[in-house]
Amino acid sequence: MKYLNAFASLIADIPRQSRKKLDSGILMLVCALCAFGTIMIWSASMYNSQSQIGDSFYYVRKQAVFFAAGLVLMLTVSLLNYRYLKVFSNLIMVISAVLLIALMLLPKSEGANGAVRWLRIAGITVQPAELAKIAVMMFLSYHLEKLSYNVSKIKVFLLVLLYCAAVFLLIYAQPALSTAIIVAVIIIGMYFIAGGNILYILCLVGLGGVGIYVFISSNEWRMNRFFAFLDPFSDILGEGWQPAQSLMALGSGGLLGKGLGAGSAKFGFLPFSENDYIFAIIGEELGLVGCLALLFTYFLLIVRIARIAMSAQDAYSRLFCSGMAILFGIQVFLNVAVVTNMMPSTGIILPLVSSGGSSLLTLMTGMGIVLNISRNCNEKPQGR
């Protein structure tokens, strides 16, 4: 009954929400990143998609479709009053957890590159870990708002710790350590912004550091990647191939780059050039100037989300927007750090720019909630 009432209120409130001002700055920044990403995916994937699939436009066409669907989804969600939408936080988190558990039941043969991270539902491939990022932010915002008067107490911290561990392990089991770390950072960051005890946070960070060390050191494949990160050119035909090719692509681009489409790293030299390493293609073809322009666009988007968080009228909206800002910040940082060999290779993509339908749709859904929060920043919350 609670969900039915919330859904009815959600639908009934759409006309009123549609009359409120849409944040055109957020909309333009998101669309600019998506459009730029679509262009770069065309450039980065043309060779691989032609040689592997026989269609040089396969990845760019797919991304364009997801961009269009994501834009419709984002604008639709922006019309849904977040004060009613947050009622579904527990349900969305349960669905996300069920999908993550379903991945654990699949045989390894269903995965790729040793990892099982995708489910096929009604002919559509979905990545549950991407949905989990948005589900975590909704769930945590909802409950930290309820516990706002006790957030610095040990009981709340232990609940956050158990929740963090549960989600972390479900995602790690795929295995997807880097995505699990991103989710953990979001949880810790949101707990801190909610007013959590700084000593507890430091303890959690310490435990996380020890856990990451254990996870990496207990896996020979990850240790090989770590040693390749220290000196990629010492094992350039093995684990050092990707970071070495990435550095050479970036270095060859210079200040202004070779020109859009004129790069050579994508011609079988740099694997996953349209996904994890698209930033290297951007550096090669558009140079340092292109890379800095892209990073500045991300900076503007994160600042704008943070401004919405600071002007939010309630804890839920403030925490959710903060979570989105953290998500963009940490994901961009990790991707660029990998491409520039500041850290070992991971499977983190560049948000809104890299190829990936699940990531694009979930991020644009999250941005739809941010847009709705911005519509209601000047409206006092109703008592519920």
C-alpha positions as CSV (number, residue, x, y, z in Angstrom):
1,M,0.0,0.0,0.0
2,K,2.9,2.4,0.8
3,Y,4.4,1.9,-2.7
4,L,1.0,2.2,-4.4
5,N,0.3,5.5,-2.6
6,A,3.7,6.8,-3.4
7,F,3.4,5.8,-7.0
8,A,0.0,7.5,-7.3
9,S,1.4,10.7,-5.8
10,L,4.5,10.5,-8.1
11,I,2.3,10.4,-11.2
12,A,-0.2,13.0,-9.9
13,D,2.7,15.5,-9.2
14,I,4.2,15.3,-12.7
15,P,2.2,18.3,-14.1
16,R,3.3,20.5,-11.2
17,Q,7.0,19.4,-11.5
18,S,6.9,20.1,-15.3
19,R,6.1,23.8,-14.6
20,K,9.3,24.2,-12.5
21,K,12.5,25.4,-14.1
22,L,14.9,22.8,-15.4
23,D,18.6,23.3,-14.7
24,S,19.8,23.9,-18.3
25,G,23.4,24.0,-17.2
26,I,23.4,20.4,-15.9
27,L,21.5,19.3,-19.0
28,M,24.0,20.9,-21.4
29,L,27.0,19.5,-19.6
30,V,25.6,16.0,-19.5
31,C,24.6,16.2,-23.2
32,A,28.0,17.7,-24.1
33,L,29.9,14.8,-22.4
34,C,27.6,12.2,-24.0
35,A,27.9,13.7,-27.5
36,F,31.6,14.0,-27.2
37,G,31.8,10.4,-26.0
38,T,29.8,9.2,-28.9
39,I,32.2,10.9,-31.3
40,M,35.2,9.5,-29.6
41,I,33.8,6.0,-29.5
42,W,33.3,6.3,-33.3
43,S,37.0,7.2,-33.6
44,A,38.3,4.7,-31.0
45,S,36.2,1.7,-32.1
46,M,36.1,1.9,-35.9
47,Y,39.0,-0.5,-36.5
48,N,38.1,-3.1,-33.8
49,S,34.4,-3.2,-34.7
50,Q,35.1,-3.6,-38.4
51,S,37.7,-6.4,-37.8
52,Q,35.7,-8.2,-35.1
53,I,32.1,-7.6,-36.1
54,G,32.3,-6.5,-39.7
55,D,30.6,-3.1,-38.9
56,S,32.8,-0.1,-38.2
57,F,29.8,1.8,-36.8
58,Y,28.6,-1.0,-34.4
59,Y,29.7,0.6,-31.1
60,V,28.9,4.2,-32.0
61,R,25.5,3.3,-33.2
62,K,24.8,1.3,-30.0
63,Q,26.1,4.2,-27.9
64,A,23.9,6.7,-29.8
65,V,20.8,4.6,-29.1
66,F,21.7,4.4,-25.4
67,F,22.3,8.2,-25.4
68,A,18.9,8.9,-26.9
69,A,17.2,6.5,-24.5
70,G,19.2,7.9,-21.6
71,L,18.2,11.4,-22.4
72,V,14.5,10.5,-22.5
73,L,14.9,8.6,-19.2
74,M,16.8,11.5,-17.6
75,L,14.2,14.1,-18.6
76,T,11.4,11.7,-17.5
77,V,12.9,11.1,-14.1
78,S,13.5,14.9,-13.7
79,L,9.7,15.1,-13.6
80,L,9.3,12.6,-10.7
81,N,9.2,14.4,-7.3
82,Y,12.2,12.9,-5.4
83,R,10.2,13.2,-2.2
84,Y,7.9,10.5,-3.4
85,L,10.6,8.7,-5.4
86,K,12.7,8.1,-2.3
87,V,10.0,5.9,-0.8
88,F,11.1,3.2,-3.4
89,S,14.8,3.3,-2.1
90,N,14.5,0.0,-0.2
91,L,12.8,-1.7,-3.1
92,I,15.4,-0.6,-5.6
93,M,18.2,-1.7,-3.3
94,V,16.6,-5.1,-2.9
95,I,16.2,-5.5,-6.7
96,S,19.9,-4.5,-7.1
97,A,21.0,-7.0,-4.5
98,V,19.0,-9.8,-6.1
99,L,20.6,-9.0,-9.5
100,L,24.1,-9.1,-7.9
101,I,23.3,-12.4,-6.2
102,A,22.0,-13.8,-9.6
103,L,25.5,-13.1,-11.1
104,M,27.1,-15.3,-8.5
105,L,24.9,-18.2,-9.6
106,L,26.0,-18.0,-13.2
107,P,28.7,-20.3,-14.5
108,K,32.1,-18.8,-15.3
109,S,31.5,-19.6,-18.9
110,E,28.8,-16.9,-19.0
111,G,31.5,-14.2,-18.3
112,A,34.3,-12.5,-20.2
113,N,37.9,-12.1,-19.3
114,G,37.5,-14.3,-16.2
115,A,34.6,-12.1,-14.8
116,V,30.9,-12.6,-14.7
117,R,29.4,-9.0,-14.6
118,W,26.5,-9.0,-17.1
119,L,23.0,-10.5,-17.1
120,R,20.8,-11.0,-20.1
121,I,17.2,-10.1,-19.2
122,A,14.6,-10.2,-22.0
123,G,17.3,-10.1,-24.6
124,I,19.0,-7.0,-23.0
125,T,22.4,-7.1,-21.4
126,V,22.6,-5.3,-18.0
127,Q,25.4,-4.8,-15.6
128,P,24.0,-5.0,-12.0
129,A,27.0,-3.2,-10.5
130,E,26.1,0.0,-12.3
131,L,22.5,-0.1,-11.0
132,A,24.0,-0.8,-7.5
133,K,25.8,2.6,-7.5
134,I,22.5,4.5,-7.9
135,A,20.6,2.1,-5.5
136,V,23.3,2.5,-2.8
137,M,23.0,6.3,-3.0
138,M,19.2,6.2,-2.8
139,F,19.2,3.7,0.0
140,L,21.8,5.4,2.1
141,S,20.3,8.9,1.6
142,Y,17.0,7.6,2.7
143,H,18.2,5.9,5.9
144,L,20.9,8.5,6.9
145,E,18.1,11.1,6.7
146,K,16.0,9.0,9.1
147,L,19.0,8.5,11.4
148,S,20.3,12.1,11.1
149,Y,20.0,12.8,14.9
150,N,22.1,9.6,15.7
151,V,24.4,9.5,12.7
152,S,27.6,10.0,14.8
153,K,26.7,7.1,17.2
154,I,28.5,3.8,17.1
155,K,25.2,1.9,16.3
156,V,24.7,3.9,13.0
157,F,28.4,3.5,12.1
158,L,28.2,-0.3,12.5
159,L,25.1,-0.4,10.3
160,V,27.0,1.6,7.7
161,L,30.0,-0.8,8.1
162,L,27.9,-3.9,7.7
163,Y,26.0,-2.4,4.7
164,C,29.3,-1.3,3.1
165,A,30.8,-4.8,3.6
166,A,27.8,-6.6,2.1
167,V,27.6,-4.5,-1.1
168,F,31.4,-4.5,-1.4
169,L,31.6,-8.3,-1.2
170,L,28.6,-8.9,-3.7
171,I,30.4,-6.7,-6.3
172,Y,33.9,-8.1,-5.5
173,A,32.6,-11.6,-6.1
174,Q,32.1,-11.0,-9.8
175,P,35.1,-10.2,-9.5
176,A,35.1,-6.4,-9.8
177,L,37.4,-5.0,-7.1
178,S,37.6,-1.5,-8.6
179,T,33.8,-1.1,-8.8
180,A,33.5,-2.4,-5.3
181,I,36.0,0.3,-4.1
182,I,34.0,3.0,-5.9
183,V,30.9,2.0,-4.1
184,A,32.7,1.8,-0.8
185,V,34.1,5.4,-1.3
186,I,30.6,6.6,-2.1
187,I,29.2,5.1,1.1
188,I,32.1,6.5,3.3
189,G,31.8,9.9,1.6
190,M,28.0,10.1,2.2
191,Y,28.4,9.0,5.8
192,F,31.0,11.7,6.3
193,I,28.7,14.4,4.7
194,A,25.8,13.2,6.8
195,G,27.9,14.1,9.9
196,G,29.5,10.8,10.7
197,N,32.1,10.4,13.4
198,I,35.5,11.2,11.8
199,L,37.3,8.7,14.0
200,Y,35.0,5.9,12.8
201,I,35.6,7.0,9.2
202,L,39.4,6.8,9.7
203,C,39.0,3.3,11.1
204,L,36.8,2.3,8.1
205,V,39.4,3.7,5.7
206,G,42.1,1.8,7.5
207,L,40.2,-1.4,7.4
208,G,39.5,-0.8,3.7
209,G,43.2,-0.3,3.0
210,V,44.1,-3.5,4.7
211,G,41.3,-5.3,2.9
212,I,42.4,-4.0,-0.5
213,Y,46.0,-5.1,0.2
214,V,44.8,-8.6,1.1
215,F,42.6,-8.9,-1.9
216,I,45.4,-7.8,-4.3
217,S,48.2,-9.8,-2.6
218,S,46.2,-13.0,-2.5
219,N,45.7,-13.0,-6.3
220,E,48.6,-13.7,-8.6
221,W,46.9,-12.0,-11.6
222,R,46.4,-8.8,-9.6
223,M,50.0,-8.9,-8.3
224,N,51.3,-9.3,-11.9
225,R,49.3,-6.2,-12.8
226,F,50.8,-4.3,-9.8
227,F,54.3,-5.2,-10.9
228,A,53.5,-4.2,-14.5
229,F,52.3,-0.8,-13.2
230,L,55.6,-0.2,-11.5
231,D,57.4,-0.6,-14.8
232,P,55.1,-1.4,-17.7
233,F,57.9,-1.5,-20.3
234,S,59.7,-4.3,-18.4
235,D,56.9,-6.6,-19.5
236,I,55.6,-4.9,-22.5
237,L,54.5,-8.1,-24.2
238,G,52.6,-9.3,-21.1
239,E,50.8,-7.4,-18.3
240,G,52.6,-4.2,-19.2
241,W,51.1,-4.0,-22.7
242,Q,48.1,-1.9,-22.0
243,P,49.7,0.7,-19.7
244,A,52.7,0.9,-22.1
245,Q,50.5,1.4,-25.1
246,S,48.4,3.9,-23.2
247,L,51.4,6.0,-22.3
248,M,52.8,5.9,-25.8
249,A,49.4,7.1,-27.2
250,L,49.2,9.9,-24.7
251,G,52.8,11.0,-25.4
252,S,52.4,10.9,-29.1
253,G,49.5,13.3,-29.0
254,G,51.5,16.2,-27.7
255,L,49.8,19.5,-27.1
256,L,47.2,19.6,-29.8
257,G,47.0,15.9,-30.9
258,K,47.2,14.2,-34.3
259,G,43.6,15.2,-35.2
260,L,40.3,13.4,-34.7
261,G,40.4,10.0,-36.2
262,A,44.1,10.2,-37.0
263,G,45.4,8.2,-34.0
264,S,47.1,4.9,-34.5
265,A,46.8,3.3,-31.0
266,K,43.3,2.0,-31.8
267,F,44.6,-0.1,-34.7
268,G,45.0,-3.3,-32.6
269,F,47.6,-1.8,-30.3
270,L,45.5,-0.6,-27.3
271,P,42.8,-3.1,-26.1
272,F,39.4,-1.7,-25.0
273,S,40.2,1.6,-26.6
274,E,36.5,2.5,-26.7
275,N,36.0,1.6,-23.0
276,D,38.6,1.7,-20.3
277,Y,41.3,3.4,-22.4
278,I,39.3,6.0,-24.4
279,F,41.1,8.8,-22.5
280,A,44.3,7.6,-24.1
281,I,42.7,7.9,-27.6
282,I,41.5,11.4,-26.7
283,G,45.0,12.4,-25.6
284,E,46.5,11.0,-28.8
285,E,44.0,12.6,-31.2
286,L,43.1,15.8,-29.4
287,G,46.3,16.3,-27.3
288,L,46.8,17.8,-23.9
289,V,44.4,20.6,-24.7
290,G,41.6,18.1,-25.5
291,C,42.2,16.2,-22.3
292,L,42.2,19.3,-20.1
293,A,39.0,20.6,-21.8
294,L,37.3,17.2,-21.0
295,L,38.5,17.3,-17.4
296,F,37.3,20.9,-17.0
297,T,33.9,19.9,-18.3
298,Y,33.7,17.2,-15.6
299,F,34.9,19.7,-13.0
300,L,32.0,22.1,-14.0
301,L,29.5,19.3,-13.8
302,I,30.7,18.1,-10.3
303,V,30.7,21.7,-9.0
304,R,27.2,22.3,-10.3
305,I,26.0,19.1,-8.6
306,A,27.7,20.1,-5.4
307,R,26.0,23.5,-5.5
308,I,22.6,21.8,-5.8
309,A,23.6,19.7,-2.8
310,M,24.5,22.8,-0.8
311,S,21.2,24.5,-1.6
312,A,19.1,21.4,-1.0
313,Q,16.1,21.6,1.4
314,D,16.5,18.3,3.1
315,A,19.1,15.7,4.1
316,Y,18.0,13.1,1.4
317,S,18.5,15.5,-1.5
318,R,21.7,16.9,-0.1
319,L,23.2,13.4,0.4
320,F,22.0,12.0,-2.9
321,C,23.6,14.9,-4.9
322,S,26.8,14.6,-2.8
323,G,26.9,10.9,-3.7
324,M,26.5,11.7,-7.4
325,A,29.3,14.3,-7.2
326,I,31.5,11.7,-5.4
327,L,30.7,9.1,-8.0
328,F,31.7,11.3,-10.9
329,G,34.8,12.6,-9.1
330,I,36.2,9.2,-8.0
331,Q,35.4,7.5,-11.3
332,V,37.0,10.1,-13.5
333,F,40.1,10.2,-11.1
334,L,40.5,6.4,-11.2
335,N,40.1,6.1,-15.0
336,V,42.6,8.9,-15.7
337,A,45.0,7.5,-13.1
338,V,45.0,4.1,-14.8
339,V,45.4,5.6,-18.3
340,T,48.4,7.7,-17.1
341,N,49.8,4.8,-15.2
342,M,49.4,6.5,-11.8
343,M,47.8,3.2,-10.5
344,P,47.4,-0.4,-11.7
345,S,45.0,-1.2,-14.5
346,T,41.4,-1.6,-13.5
347,G,38.1,-1.9,-15.4
348,I,36.8,1.6,-14.6
349,I,35.3,3.5,-17.5
350,L,35.1,7.3,-18.1
351,P,31.5,8.3,-17.1
352,L,29.2,9.4,-19.9
353,V,32.1,9.2,-22.4
354,S,33.3,5.5,-22.6
355,S,31.2,2.9,-24.4
356,G,28.7,1.1,-22.1
357,G,25.0,1.1,-22.1
358,S,24.3,0.1,-18.5
359,S,26.7,2.8,-17.2
360,L,25.2,5.5,-19.4
361,L,21.6,4.7,-18.5
362,T,22.1,4.5,-14.8
363,L,24.2,7.6,-14.7
364,M,21.6,9.6,-16.6
365,T,18.9,8.2,-14.3
366,G,20.9,9.5,-11.4
367,M,21.3,12.8,-13.1
368,G,17.5,12.9,-13.6
369,I,17.0,12.7,-9.8
370,V,19.6,15.5,-9.4
371,L,17.6,17.6,-12.0
372,N,14.4,17.0,-10.0
373,I,16.1,18.0,-6.8
374,S,17.3,21.2,-8.5
375,R,13.7,21.9,-9.5
376,N,12.7,21.8,-5.9
377,C,15.6,23.6,-4.3
378,N,13.5,26.7,-3.5
379,E,10.6,24.7,-2.2
380,K,10.3,23.9,1.5
381,P,9.9,20.2,2.2
382,Q,6.5,19.1,3.2
383,G,6.0,17.3,6.4
384,R,5.8,13.5,5.9
